[in-house]
Amino acid sequence: MFKFLKKTFVSLSIRNYRLFFWGQLLSLIGTWIQRTTMSWFVYRLTNSAMILGLVTFLSMIPSVFISPFVGAMADRWNRHQAIIYTQIAFFVQNTILAILVLSNVISKDFVLPIFILALMQGIIEAVDSPVRQALLIDLVGDKKMLPNAIATNSAMFNGARLIGPAVGGLLIMLFSEGVCFAINAASYLPIIISLQFIRVSYPELRPATQSVIKKIAAGWKYAYQSFPIRFLISNLAVYTLFGYSYSTLIPMFAKDVLGGNSSTQGLLMSTAGIGALAGAIILASKSSIRGLQIRLVMVGLIASAGLIVFSRSSTLFLSMLMMLFIGFGMMMNTATTNTLIQSIVSDEMRSRVLSVYTMSFMSMTPFGGLLAGTLAANLGPQIALLVSASICMIWSFNGLRLLPRFTRDMLKMLVSNSNSAAYRSPRLRYNP
């Protein structure tokens, strides 16, 4: 078992990535505690699906306007230093939130600070996410190691997702939402400290030859003209808009459909985390990207089917069982998309394309949250989720039709970008 895990998570043998991994894991556990708590807190205060969707919208919408500029400039930044600054900003923002909740400044009659702080979080996330994605290659230093690092990063994210919601639901019952927010604020300290011990060298920059606007335009043109990248980003956008919005409705399913409480919500989200973690381990165990394009479509069908059954379920056991498939399919969809994009994109376009990837994910999420909240308010959460899941399933069936062209063009890009080894590489072994 130990040998299997060592081979599966081979990127952890790299010191820089290992430091980042453990610091980020602790921080992400706090993040998932907060996500669980925030949705429950807002719905408890307001009993409004629309406000629940609006908070999600505000926390994500800044990426639409900010991420493209960050992607265009990130190639000329010290990405390591930039991530330190964003983590400090997250720490400050979440500390303010914890203080306001613990001091009862935020109440059912005064929820404006939640909207402001959600917007602040979205602005920080818009800078942090594309830089953090591009930082992975800086940490591992080996393009052949990148798919494993992405999969290991997904395992870290979903390991935290497994622990955080269950802990968050328990802490809400034992203490209060304010305590949960304070714990999340403190969880940023380990990653800030671990980043101080990471050493990354960046080459001397040549004078810029393009304006930021022209670099953004070039990145968008490259992403659009490359059919595999265009398909991957479109697939992510569809699933983010219609599929990931299920998380906005989880408090309603836990409270109104299943007749539970915050602990029920924590159980549902943690069960999704188990499925997602299993998917991340499977993805990390692959030594090449061969077959990932087929798997991308199949996991979309699995997630869609899980959402459809979940939308009709009225028992906790069946709902938790479906959350396993939903978590597995959704995580595999996102991580596989990230892995394929970073494997086939050219180095000079990496940050710019990743900003498009980030914008697609982050910008569709708020609209998905608003859409889900609006549909749920008018049709109820079960019908709202059924409609969204059906759209995802239709899209994935269309993806089956496009697979031959996708595979052909993907192989051409791998060859032109001198990364064909990612398609046929044997089991990676790394000696630090």
N, C-alpha and C positions, 0 to 999 in steps of 0.2 A: 504493500500500500504506500509506504514511504517513497519507494522508488518511482511508483506511478505518479505521485504528486510532484516529486522533484522534476520528472521529465515533463509533466503537464505544465507546470509553472516555471519553466526554465528561465524566463526573463528575470525572475527574482534573484538569480545568481549575480546580477549586475548591481553593484553597490548603490549607485544613484537611484535606480528604479526601486530598489528594496526600501530605501529610506523614504521615498515618496509614497510607496505603497502602504507602509504601516502608519505613517502620519495621516494619510488621507483616509484610511479605513476608520480610524477613531473619529475623524471629523464627519465622515459620512453617516456613521451611526447616529451622531447628534442631529445631522440633517434630516434623517428619516424619522427620528423622534419628533422633530419640529413639523415635518410635513403632516404626519398623522395628527399631531396636536392642533395645528393651525386650521385644518379643515374641520375638525370637530369643534374647536373653539368658535370659529366664525358661524358655523351652522347652529351651535347651541345659543349663541348670542342673538342671532337674527332670524333663525328658522326660515331662511330665504335661500333657495337654490340660485337665484339670480345674483345675489351678493357673493355667494360662494364662487360662482363663475367669474364675477368681476375681479375678485382678489387674484384668482389664477391669471386672468387677462393682464392685470397690471404688473404682475411679477414676471411676465414673459414678453410683453409687447416691445420693450426697449430694444430687444435683439434685432427687430426688423430694421431699425434705424442706425444702430451702433455697430453691430457685428460686421457688416461689410467693410466699414472703415478700419476696424480692428484687424480684420483679415488682410487688408491691403498693406497695413503698416507693420504687422507682427513679424514679417521676415526681416525687418530692420531693428527690431527690439531685442533687448536682453530678456528673453521669455521667462527665464528663471526668476529674475528680479521682478518682472511684472506679476507673476503668480504670487510672490510674497506680498506685494501691495494689495492684490485683490483679496487675499485671505485675511489680511488685517482689516480691510474694509468690511468684509463679511462679519468679522468679530465685533466691530463697532456697531454695525447695523442691528445685529441680533442682541447685543447687550442693551441697546436702547429699547428694543421691543420687550425684553424680559423685565426691565425696570418699569415700563409703562403698564404692563399687565399685572405685575406683582403689587404695584402701588394703586391698582384699581382705577387708573386714569382712563384706560380703555374699558368701556361698558356698552351695554345694549343701546344706550342713549348717545354714545360718543364713539363711533367706530372709524372716524376719519383717520386717526394715526395708523390704523391697519392698512388703509389704502396707500398712504404716503410711504410707509415702510416697505410695502409690497413693491411699489414702484422703484424705491431705492435698491431693493434686492435685485430687481430685474435689470437695472442699469449696471450693477456690479457683475451680474451673471453674463451680461452681453459682452463684457470685456474678458471675463475669466474663461468662458467656455471655449472659444476658438483658440485662445493662447494655450490653454491646458491640453487641448487635443494635439496641437502642434508640438508641445513640449515633450511628448512621449518619445519621438525620434531622437530628441536631444538627450534624453535620459538613458536610452538603451544603446544609442550610438551605432546600431547595426540594422539596416533595412530588413534583413531576413528575420530579425528577431521581433520586428514590429507587430505582425499579426498575433504572436503569442502575448506580447505586452498589452495589446488592445483587449484580447480575451481575458487576460489576467486582471486587467483594470475593470472589466465587466464583472468578473467574479467578485472582486473587492466591493464594487458598487452593490451587487445583489446580496453579498454576505451581510453588508450593512442593512440592506433592505429587509433581510430576514430577521435581524435582531431588533432594529430600531422601532418599527411599528408596534411589535409586541411589548417592548419596554415602554414605549410612549403611552399605549393604552393603559398599562398597569400604573404608570406614574400619574396619569390623569386621575385615576380612581384613588390612589393613595395620597396624593398631594394636591397639585393644581396645574393648570396649563402654564402658569407663570414659571413654575419650577422647571417644567420641560423646556421652555424657551431659554432659561438660564443655563441649563445643561448643554443645550446646543451651542450657545455662545462660548462656553468654556471649551467645547470640543474642537474649536478652531486653533487652540493653543498648540496641540501636538503637531499639526501640519506646519504651522508657522515655525516651530522649533526645528522640525526635521528638515525643512527647506534650507535652514542656515548651514547645515552640514553637507548639502549637495554641492558638488563642484562641476560646473559646465563651462566649457570654453567656446566662445563664439568667434568666427573669423572676422577679420577687419572688414568693415563695410566699404563697398565702393560707392562713389557718389550716385545719388538717385538719378535715373534717366527718365522716369515717368512721374506724372503727378498722381496723387492718391486716387482721383476720380478715374484717370485712365487705367490705373492698376485694377480698380474695382471692375471697370467695364471689361478689361481683358480677362479677369477671372470668371465673370459671368458668361462671357462669350465662349471661353474654353469649356466651362461646365455644360453649356447648352449644346455645343457642337459635338461633344463626346457623348455618344448615345448611352454607353454604360453608366456614366456619371449622371446624365439627365434622368435615366430610368431610376437609378438608386435614390436620387434626391426626391423625385416625384413619388416613389413608393413610400419613402419616409414621411413625406408631407401628408399623403393620404392617411396613413396609419396614425400619424400624430393628430390630425384634425378629427378623425372619426373614431379611432381605436383607443388612443391613450386617454381620451376624455372620460373613459370609464372611471378613472381615479377621482375625478371631480364628483362623481355620483356615489362613491362608496359610502360616505356618511349617510346618505338617504337610504341606500339599500340596508345598511346596518341598523338604522333606527326605525325606518318606516316599513320596509319590506320584511326584514327578518325579526323585527321587534326587539333588537338588542341595544347595546350601549357602546361606549368607547372601546371596551374590551373586544366586542364583536368586530368592530372596525379594525382593530389591531390584528386580530386573528386572520381576517380576510387578506389584509395587506401582507402579513408575514407569510401566509400560504403562497401568495403570488411570488414572494421572495424566494421560497424554496424551489419553485419551478424555474425561476430566473437563474438561481445559483446553479441548478443542475444543467441548464443550458450553457452557462458560461464555462463550466468545467468541460462539457462536451466540445465546445468551440476551442478551448485552450489545448485540448488533447490533439487537435489536428496540426500536422506539421506543414501543411500547405493550404492554399486557398482553393484547390481543386474541388469542384462540386458545391462550393458555397453559393453559387448563383441559383442552383436548383433548390438548395436548402432554404434560401431566402423566400422563395415563393411558397414552399411547403409549410414553413413555420407561420407564414401569414394566414394560410388556410386553417391551421391548428388554432391560432389565436382568435380568428373570426368565429370559428365554430364554438370555442369556449365561451366567448362573449354572448353568443346567441342563446346558449343553454343557460348561462348565468342570468341573463335578463329575464328568463322565465321561471327561475328557481325561487321557491319560497321556503326552502329548508337550509339550515346552516351547513349540514354535511355536503349536500350537492353543490352549494355555492363555493365552499372551500375546495372541493375537488376541481371545479371548473377554474378556480383561481390558480391552481397549479398549472393548467394548460395555458391560461392567459399570461401568467408571468413568464412561463417558458417561451411562448411564441413571441411576445412583445420584446423581451430582452434579446432573443436571437435575431429578431428583425433589425433592431437598432445596432447591435454589436456587429452583425454580419455586414450591414451597410457601411459602417465605419471601417471595418477591416478591408473590404473590397475597395472603397474609395482610396484609402491610404496606400493600398498596394498598387493600384493602377495609375494614380495621379503622378504627374511629373514633379520633381522636387521644387522647381521654381514657382509652381502654381499651388503647392501644398496648402499654405496658410490661407490663400484666397479661396480655394475650393472648400476648405474646412469651414471657412466663415459662411459660405453658402449652405453647407451642411448644417451648421449651428443655427443659422437664421431659419432654415426650413423647419428644424425641430422646434426651436424656441418660439418662432412666430406663429406656427400652426397651433401650438399648445394653448395659448390664450384664446384664440378664436374657437378652438375645440371646446375649451372650458365654457365660454359664453354660449356656444351652440348647444352643448349638453345641458347647461343650466336653463336655457330658454325652452328647449324641448321638454325637459323634465317638469318645468313649471306649468306647461300647457298640456302635456300628454301623460305625465307621470314618468318616473325614472325607468321603469321596465320597458315601455314603448320607446322611449328616447334611446336607450342602449340598443334595443333590437334594430332600430332603423340604422344607427351608426355602424353596428357590426355587419349588417347585411351589405352595406356599401363597401366595407373592407373586403368581404368575401368575393364580391363581384370583381373588384379590382385585382385580387390575387388570381382569379381564374383567367383574367386578361393577361396577367404576367406569364402564365404558362405558354400562351401563344407567342410571346416575345422572347422566350428563352433562347432559341437558336441564334437569333441576331445578337442578343446580349453576349452570349458566349463567344461568338466569332469576333466581335469588336473588342471584347475584354482581352482576348489573347493578343490581338494586334497592339493594344495599348501597353501591355506588359512587355512585349518585345521592343517597341519603340522607346520605352522608358527604362530599358535595361534592367528589368526586374522579373524576367521570366522564371527565375529560380523560385519565386514565391509560389509558382503554380506546381512545381515538381520537386521542391526541396525535400530531402530526407529529414528525419528527426533531428532537430537542432540540438547541438551540444555546445555549451559555452563554459570556458574556463576563465574566470575573472583574473 
